[in-house]
Amino acid sequence: VEEQTRVAGCILIAEHRDEVFARLAHDLGAMGCVVFRATRAEEVSFVHAHSEAVLTLCNSELPDASGWLTATKLRMFRAYSRVWLYAPQQSAVDVTWARLSGVERVLYYQGDLFRLAEQVKENILKLDLRSRYPSTPSCHRTAR
């Protein structure tokens, strides 16, 4: 019960694949989080505003825009938005893009859904999601 109180918050998942969304939403719901979904990049800002999400988890490979572009657009409208991307593989330009777009963390999961779910849970437990704004300025922080 104490753990659920500590991590409770609204989280937006930008994910077009049903099986990935279902797994993440189930795990986050079990941790006491309220989960919202956007299936396309163009929905992210709208859903974020209406859900008052404290964190946005974004697939780096949405069908209509990259996760980097999606994060940048979201932060243009909501400057203090916490955005984490997840990607199957690390790229040489990730650190640069993270700095430019204000992405707080990048999770690399090698295409393994169970690995992604574990990384999300581990990183969520390290945060206080009751606060809508990060306690430190966003910069490039990557998690593996």
C-alpha positions as CSV (number, residue, x, y, z in Angstrom):
1,V,0.0,0.0,0.0
2,E,2.8,2.4,0.8
3,E,4.5,1.7,-2.5
4,Q,1.3,2.5,-4.4
5,T,0.9,5.8,-2.6
6,R,4.5,6.8,-3.4
7,V,4.3,6.1,-7.2
8,A,0.7,7.1,-7.8
9,G,0.4,9.6,-10.7
10,C,-1.0,9.9,-14.2
11,I,1.2,8.5,-17.0
12,L,0.7,8.9,-20.7
13,I,2.0,6.1,-22.9
14,A,2.5,7.0,-26.6
15,E,2.3,3.6,-28.1
16,H,0.6,2.3,-31.2
17,R,1.1,-1.5,-30.5
18,D,-1.7,-2.9,-28.4
19,E,0.4,-5.7,-26.8
20,V,3.1,-3.2,-25.6
21,F,0.5,-0.8,-24.3
22,A,-1.4,-3.5,-22.5
23,R,1.8,-4.8,-20.7
24,L,3.0,-1.4,-19.6
25,A,-0.5,-0.2,-18.6
26,H,-1.1,-3.4,-16.6
27,D,2.2,-3.1,-14.7
28,L,1.8,0.7,-14.1
29,G,-1.8,0.2,-13.0
30,A,-0.6,-2.4,-10.4
31,M,1.8,0.2,-9.1
32,G,-1.1,2.6,-8.5
33,C,-0.7,4.8,-11.6
34,V,-3.5,6.0,-13.8
35,V,-2.6,5.4,-17.4
36,F,-3.7,7.2,-20.5
37,R,-2.8,6.3,-24.1
38,A,-2.0,8.1,-27.3
39,T,-1.6,5.9,-30.4
40,R,-0.3,8.7,-32.7
41,A,2.2,11.5,-32.2
42,E,-0.5,14.1,-33.0
43,E,-2.5,13.0,-30.0
44,V,0.2,13.3,-27.4
45,S,-0.1,17.0,-26.6
46,F,-3.9,16.8,-26.4
47,V,-4.0,13.7,-24.2
48,H,-1.2,15.1,-22.0
49,A,-3.2,18.3,-21.4
50,H,-6.4,16.6,-20.6
51,S,-4.9,13.8,-18.4
52,E,-2.5,16.1,-16.5
53,A,0.1,13.4,-16.9
54,V,3.2,13.7,-14.7
55,L,5.2,11.5,-17.1
56,T,5.0,10.6,-20.8
57,L,6.5,7.3,-22.0
58,C,7.0,7.5,-25.7
59,N,7.9,4.8,-28.3
60,S,10.8,6.2,-30.3
61,E,9.3,4.7,-33.4
62,L,5.7,5.9,-33.6
63,P,4.3,5.4,-37.1
64,D,3.6,9.1,-37.8
65,A,6.6,10.8,-36.2
66,S,9.8,10.0,-34.3
67,G,9.8,9.9,-30.5
68,W,12.3,12.8,-30.6
69,L,10.0,15.0,-32.6
70,T,7.0,14.0,-30.5
71,A,8.9,14.9,-27.3
72,T,10.0,18.2,-28.8
73,K,6.5,19.2,-29.7
74,L,5.1,18.2,-26.3
75,R,7.7,20.3,-24.5
76,M,7.0,23.3,-26.8
77,F,3.5,23.4,-25.3
78,R,4.3,22.0,-21.8
79,A,7.9,23.1,-21.1
80,Y,8.2,21.1,-17.9
81,S,6.9,17.9,-19.2
82,R,8.8,14.8,-18.2
83,V,9.4,12.6,-21.3
84,W,11.0,9.2,-21.4
85,L,11.6,7.5,-24.7
86,Y,12.0,3.8,-25.2
87,A,13.9,2.4,-28.2
88,P,14.8,-1.1,-29.3
89,Q,18.5,-0.2,-30.0
90,Q,20.8,2.6,-29.0
91,S,21.8,5.1,-31.7
92,A,25.0,7.2,-31.9
93,V,22.8,10.4,-32.0
94,D,20.6,9.6,-28.9
95,V,22.6,11.8,-26.5
96,T,22.4,14.8,-28.8
97,W,18.7,14.3,-29.6
98,A,18.0,13.9,-25.9
99,R,19.6,17.2,-25.1
100,L,17.8,19.0,-27.9
101,S,14.4,17.6,-27.2
102,G,14.5,17.6,-23.4
103,V,14.0,13.9,-23.1
104,E,14.8,12.9,-19.5
105,R,15.6,9.3,-20.1
106,V,16.0,6.8,-22.9
107,L,15.3,3.1,-22.2
108,Y,16.8,0.5,-24.5
109,Y,15.1,-2.8,-24.5
110,Q,16.5,-4.8,-27.4
111,G,13.0,-5.5,-28.7
112,D,12.2,-7.5,-25.5
113,L,8.9,-6.4,-24.1
114,F,9.6,-8.0,-20.7
115,R,12.8,-6.1,-20.5
116,L,11.1,-2.9,-21.3
117,A,8.4,-3.5,-18.7
118,E,11.1,-4.2,-16.0
119,Q,13.1,-1.1,-16.9
120,V,10.0,1.1,-16.8
121,K,9.0,-0.3,-13.3
122,E,12.5,0.1,-11.9
123,N,12.8,3.7,-13.1
124,I,9.3,4.7,-12.0
125,L,10.1,3.4,-8.5
126,K,13.0,5.8,-8.3
127,L,10.8,8.9,-8.9
128,D,8.2,10.8,-6.9
129,L,5.4,11.0,-9.5
130,R,3.2,13.1,-7.3
131,S,5.1,16.2,-8.5
132,R,4.1,17.3,-12.0
133,Y,7.5,18.9,-12.7
134,P,11.0,17.5,-12.5
135,S,13.0,18.6,-9.5
136,T,16.1,19.3,-11.7
137,P,16.2,20.7,-15.2
138,S,15.9,18.1,-18.0
139,C,19.1,17.1,-19.7
140,H,20.2,13.8,-21.1
141,R,19.9,11.0,-18.6
142,T,19.9,7.6,-20.1
143,A,18.9,4.4,-18.4
144,R,19.8,0.9,-19.6
